[in-house]
């Protein structure tokens, strides 16, 4: 069985299929992934300007005791061709251009004015309250790199640089299957031997947070030929196929065999609990993720393995694909060691002395209810006993593709 971190490394460093590009308007770019490096079109700030309402002070501010106010400059004005000399000042407002010769801007609260003569009530330093041209971004420099997930903050930055058309990676097509004759859809009448399909709805709901086209491909029957045909058909249209169930070694588990026959099985069985039967492979150009059938196993393997891999396959830069973790103290102890790395459903509890982890009940791999209360997964290393107040690695749960 493969170690979790080795599996994650393999998933994130796989050869990424060539991604198609498209150009969309700025308003359409939210939650897509930037497909090219973008350069600064205009210095930011575009011109040196005041960070405060106050007075621009000219020349030597160390020896001068008072300044004569000779001009007034508001946001939207130009500084014209004036130059401030020692002993001269200009009334200035936030965002207004700084005149030549300005050494500092003193905020109005720290001044007194009598008959256009300005004196200071507190000291001022050279460069104080001045936002210099290009101090943030310089024209021609790369300011956003290919692989950047486009958030509202990125939209604002693009707008500030005048970008109206944005090169992005075209969204992928993802097919989602469940497997098993026992599964029926919510709303149908439950009979003996049947269960409602939770996994497919979990995956479809989560995947709505991505920029991709999501196809509900329904449920595969426990039939070898039907499974092969459905997966073969999907591989002709999908960039990614995600299945849940049918990947173990039972007589009715046909997904594993179908992938082996139709394509290539790259990875199967992980040293984690829950989620041991997780598999990964490909059919033609479609990447296939095969998740276990137990709902919690589906959730854990999707969250800890598929989501990072999906980010990478979407074109997101590698350094932004790793699951994010924090260290927190336990409020519980484990009674026995496990031969596999274990992911437990927990709640994070901030306190005056740090971040603590509360273990939730109902940790079985078929028990979904704890996930409605959980806000994190706690990692318990293999062959390790955890004691109260030990520090452990915790992965906060997020349903945001950019988290």
C-alpha positions in Angstrom: 0.0 0.0 0.0 1.2 3.5 -0.9 1.9 6.2 1.7 -0.5 9.1 1.6 2.2 11.7 1.0 3.8 9.7 -1.7 0.4 9.3 -3.4 -0.3 13.0 -3.1 3.2 13.8 -4.6 2.5 11.4 -7.5 -0.9 13.0 -8.2 0.5 16.6 -8.1 3.5 15.9 -10.2 1.9 13.8 -12.9 2.2 15.0 -16.5 -0.6 17.6 -16.9 -2.5 17.3 -20.2 -2.3 20.4 -22.4 -5.0 22.8 -21.4 -7.0 24.7 -23.9 -7.2 28.5 -23.5 -9.9 31.1 -24.1 -10.3 34.8 -23.6 -13.2 36.1 -21.5 -14.3 39.5 -20.3 -13.2 40.7 -16.9 -16.7 40.2 -15.6 -16.6 36.5 -16.7 -13.2 35.7 -15.3 -14.1 35.2 -11.7 -13.2 31.7 -10.4 -11.3 30.8 -13.6 -7.6 30.2 -13.8 -5.2 32.6 -15.5 -3.6 31.1 -18.6 -0.8 33.6 -19.2 1.6 35.8 -17.3 0.3 39.3 -17.3 2.5 42.4 -17.1 1.9 45.8 -15.5 0.4 48.2 -18.0 0.7 51.3 -15.8 2.9 52.2 -12.9 1.1 51.8 -9.6 0.7 54.4 -8.2 0.5 56.0 -11.7 1.8 59.2 -10.2 3.2 60.2 -6.8 0.3 61.2 -4.6 -0.7 62.1 -1.1 -1.8 59.4 1.3 -3.5 62.0 3.6 -5.5 65.2 3.6 -3.0 67.8 4.7 -0.2 69.9 3.4 2.7 69.2 1.0 5.9 70.6 2.4 8.7 71.8 0.2 12.4 71.7 0.5 14.3 71.3 3.8 11.8 70.2 6.5 14.5 69.9 9.2 15.3 73.6 9.6 12.2 75.3 8.4 9.8 76.5 11.1 6.9 77.7 9.0 5.6 77.4 5.5 3.6 79.8 3.3 0.6 78.1 1.6 0.8 79.0 -2.1 -1.4 76.4 -3.8 -4.4 74.0 -3.4 -4.4 70.5 -5.0 -7.4 68.1 -4.9 -7.8 64.6 -6.2 -8.3 64.8 -10.0 -6.3 68.0 -10.3 -2.8 68.1 -11.8 0.2 69.5 -10.0 0.9 71.6 -13.1 4.4 72.8 -13.4 4.8 74.2 -9.9 7.8 73.4 -7.7 7.7 73.8 -4.0 10.7 75.5 -2.4 11.8 75.5 1.2 9.2 77.4 3.2 6.5 76.8 0.7 3.5 74.4 1.1 0.4 73.4 -0.8 -2.9 72.4 0.6 -3.4 68.8 -0.6 -6.0 66.1 -0.4 -5.9 62.3 -0.4 -5.0 60.9 -3.9 -3.9 64.3 -5.3 -0.6 64.5 -7.2 2.4 65.6 -5.3 4.1 68.8 -6.6 7.8 68.8 -7.5 10.0 69.7 -4.6 7.7 68.0 -2.0 9.7 66.4 0.9 6.7 65.2 3.0 3.0 65.5 3.6 1.9 66.5 7.0 -1.7 65.5 7.9 -4.0 68.4 8.7 -4.6 67.3 12.3 -0.9 68.0 13.1 -0.9 71.7 11.8 -2.0 75.2 12.6 -2.8 77.8 10.0 -2.9 81.6 10.4 -3.2 83.9 7.4 -1.8 81.3 5.0 1.1 80.6 7.3 1.5 77.0 8.3 3.2 75.7 11.4 3.5 72.1 12.6 2.3 70.7 15.9 4.2 67.4 15.6 7.4 66.4 13.8 7.4 65.0 10.2 9.8 62.7 8.4 11.1 62.8 4.8 8.7 60.9 2.5 6.0 60.7 5.1 2.5 60.3 3.7 3.7 60.2 0.1 2.8 57.3 -2.2 5.5 57.3 -4.8 5.0 56.5 -8.4 5.6 52.7 -9.1 6.3 51.9 -5.5 3.8 49.0 -5.7 4.0 47.9 -9.4 6.3 49.0 -12.1 5.3 49.0 -15.8 6.5 46.0 -17.7 6.9 43.7 -14.6 4.9 40.5 -14.4 2.3 41.1 -11.7 0.1 38.0 -12.1 1.4 34.5 -13.2 -0.2 31.8 -15.2 -1.9 29.4 -12.9 -3.4 32.1 -10.7 -6.9 31.4 -9.5 -9.0 34.5 -10.1 -10.6 35.7 -6.9 -12.5 39.0 -6.4 -9.2 40.5 -5.2 -7.5 39.5 -8.5 -10.5 40.9 -10.4 -9.9 44.2 -8.7 -6.2 44.2 -9.5 -6.9 43.4 -13.1 -9.4 46.2 -13.3 -6.9 48.6 -11.7 -4.5 47.8 -14.6 -7.1 48.3 -17.3 -7.4 44.7 -18.3 -10.8 44.1 -19.9 -10.1 40.8 -21.6 -8.5 38.0 -19.7 -6.7 34.8 -21.0 -7.9 31.8 -19.0 -7.8 28.0 -19.1 -11.0 26.6 -20.6 -13.0 24.8 -17.9 -12.7 21.0 -17.9 -15.5 18.5 -18.3 -16.0 16.2 -15.3 -18.2 13.1 -15.3 -19.4 11.8 -11.9 -20.6 8.2 -11.4 -21.8 6.2 -8.5 -21.8 2.4 -8.6 -24.0 -0.3 -7.2 -27.4 -2.0 -7.8 -28.4 -1.1 -4.2 -28.4 2.7 -4.9 -31.5 4.7 -5.5 -32.0 8.5 -5.8 -33.4 10.6 -3.0 -37.2 11.0 -3.5 -37.6 7.4 -4.6 -39.2 4.8 -2.3 -36.7 2.8 -0.3 -37.1 -1.0 -0.4 -35.3 -3.7 1.5 -31.6 -4.0 0.4 -31.5 -0.5 -1.0 -29.8 2.7 0.2 -30.0 6.3 -1.0 -27.0 7.5 -3.1 -25.2 10.1 -1.0 -21.8 9.9 -2.6 -22.8 11.2 -6.0 -24.7 14.1 -4.5 -21.8 14.9 -2.3 -19.4 15.1 -5.2 -21.8 17.0 -7.5 -22.4 19.6 -4.7 -18.7 20.0 -4.0 -17.7 20.3 -7.7 -20.2 23.1 -8.2 -17.6 25.3 -6.4 -15.1 24.7 -9.3 -15.1 26.5 -12.6 -15.7 23.2 -14.5 -18.6 21.7 -16.4 -20.0 18.9 -14.2 -21.9 16.0 -15.7 -24.1 13.9 -13.5 -23.5 10.5 -15.2 -25.8 8.5 -12.9 -25.2 5.1 -11.3 -23.3 2.3 -12.8 -24.9 -1.2 -12.3 -23.0 -4.1 -10.9 -22.4 -5.4 -14.3 -19.0 -5.8 -16.0 -20.0 -5.1 -19.5 -22.2 -2.1 -18.7 -19.5 -0.6 -16.5 -16.9 -0.9 -19.3 -19.3 0.6 -21.9 -20.3 3.5 -19.7 -16.7 4.4 -18.8 -15.5 4.0 -22.3 -18.2 6.3 -23.6 -17.5 8.9 -20.9 -13.8 8.9 -21.7 -14.5 10.2 -25.2 -16.1 13.3 -23.8 -14.6 13.8 -20.3 -11.3 15.3 -19.2 -11.9 13.8 -15.7 -14.0 10.9 -14.5 -14.8 10.4 -10.8 -16.4 7.2 -9.6 -17.4 6.1 -6.1 -17.6 2.4 -5.2 -16.7 -0.7 -7.2 -13.0 -0.3 -6.8 -12.3 -3.0 -4.2 -11.9 -6.7 -4.9 -15.4 -8.0 -4.5 -17.2 -10.0 -7.2 -19.4 -7.1 -7.9 -16.7 -4.5 -8.0 -16.1 -3.8 -11.7 -14.6 -0.3 -11.9 -11.1 -1.4 -11.0 -11.2 -4.2 -13.7 -12.7 -1.9 -16.3 -10.0 0.7 -15.9 -7.3 -1.9 -16.1 -8.9 -3.3 -19.3 -9.7 0.1 -21.0 -6.7 2.1 -20.0 -4.1 2.2 -17.3 -4.3 1.9 -13.5 -1.5 4.0 -12.0 -2.3 3.8 -8.3 -4.4 1.5 -6.2 -4.7 1.1 -2.4 -3.4 3.6 0.1 -2.1 3.2 3.7 -4.8 5.5 5.0 -8.0 5.0 7.1 -10.6 5.6 5.8 -10.0 5.4 2.1 -7.7 2.4 1.5 -9.3 1.3 -1.8 -8.7 4.7 -3.5 -7.4 4.3 -7.1 -6.2 6.5 -9.9 -5.7 5.8 -13.6 -6.7 6.9 -17.1 -8.7 5.9 -20.1 -7.4 7.5 -23.3 -7.0 11.2 -22.4 -9.4 11.1 -19.4 -8.0 11.0 -15.9 -10.0 8.7 -13.7 -10.3 9.0 -9.9 -11.8 5.9 -8.2 -13.1 6.6 -4.7 -14.2 4.0 -2.2 -17.9 3.4 -1.7 -18.3 4.2 2.0 -19.4 7.8 2.2 -16.8 9.0 4.7 -14.0 7.2 2.7 -15.4 9.0 -0.4 -15.3 12.4 1.4 -11.8 11.9 2.9 -10.1 10.7 -0.4 -11.9 13.4 -2.4 -10.9 16.2 0.0 -7.3 15.1 0.6 -6.3 13.7 -2.8 -8.8 14.5 -5.6 -9.2 18.2 -4.8 -5.5 18.9 -4.8 -5.1 16.9 -8.0 -8.0 18.6 -9.6 -6.5 22.0 -8.9 -3.3 20.9 -10.6 -5.2 19.5 -13.6 -7.1 22.8 -13.8 -3.8 24.7 -14.4 -3.4 26.1 -10.9 0.2 26.5 -9.9 1.7 23.6 -8.0 2.5 25.6 -4.9 -1.2 26.4 -4.4 -2.4 22.8 -4.7 -1.2 21.2 -1.5 -3.9 20.7 1.3 -3.4 23.5 3.9 -2.8 22.3 7.5 -2.4 23.8 10.9 -1.0 22.5 14.1 -3.4 22.2 17.1 -3.4 20.5 20.5 -5.6 17.5 21.1 -8.3 17.3 23.8 -8.4 13.5 23.5 -6.2 10.5 23.5 -6.1 7.4 21.2 -6.3 4.0 22.8 -4.4 2.0 20.2 -2.1 2.6 17.2 -3.1 2.1 13.6 -1.0 0.6 10.9 -2.4 3.2 8.5 -2.4 7.0 8.7 -5.9 7.9 10.0 -8.0 11.0 9.3 -10.5 11.8 12.0 -13.4 14.2 11.9 -12.9 17.0 14.4 -13.8 20.4 15.5 -11.3 23.2 15.9 -11.7 25.2 19.2 -9.8 28.4 19.6 -8.9 29.4 23.2 -6.7 31.9 25.0 -3.9 29.3 25.2 -4.0 28.2 21.5 -5.9 26.1 19.0 -7.4 22.8 20.3 -9.0 19.8 18.5 -12.2 18.1 19.7 -12.8 14.6 18.5 -16.4 14.0 17.3 -18.3 10.7 17.8 -19.4 8.4 15.0 -16.1 8.0 13.3 -17.1 4.9 11.2 -16.4 5.0 7.5 -20.1 4.8 6.7 -21.2 7.4 9.2 -21.8 10.8 7.5 -23.4 12.6 10.4 -20.2 13.7 12.0 -19.2 15.6 8.9 -22.1 18.0 9.4 -20.4 19.1 12.7 -16.8 18.7 11.6 -14.8 21.7 10.4 -11.5 19.8 10.1 -9.7 16.5 9.5 -7.1 15.5 12.1 -4.2 13.4 10.8 -3.0 10.7 13.1 0.3 9.2 11.9 0.5 5.4 11.5 1.8 3.5 14.5 1.4 6.5 16.8 -0.5 6.9 20.1 -1.8 10.4 20.6 -2.1 11.9 24.1 -4.1 14.8 25.4 -2.3 18.1 24.6 -0.2 16.6 21.9 0.2 18.7 18.8 -1.1 17.1 15.7 -1.6 18.2 12.1 -5.1 19.3 11.2 -6.7 20.1 7.8 -9.5 22.7 8.0 -12.4 21.7 5.8 -13.3 24.1 3.0 -15.7 23.8 0.1 -14.0 26.6 -1.7 -11.9 25.4 -4.6 -9.3 28.2 -3.9 -8.9 27.3 -0.2 
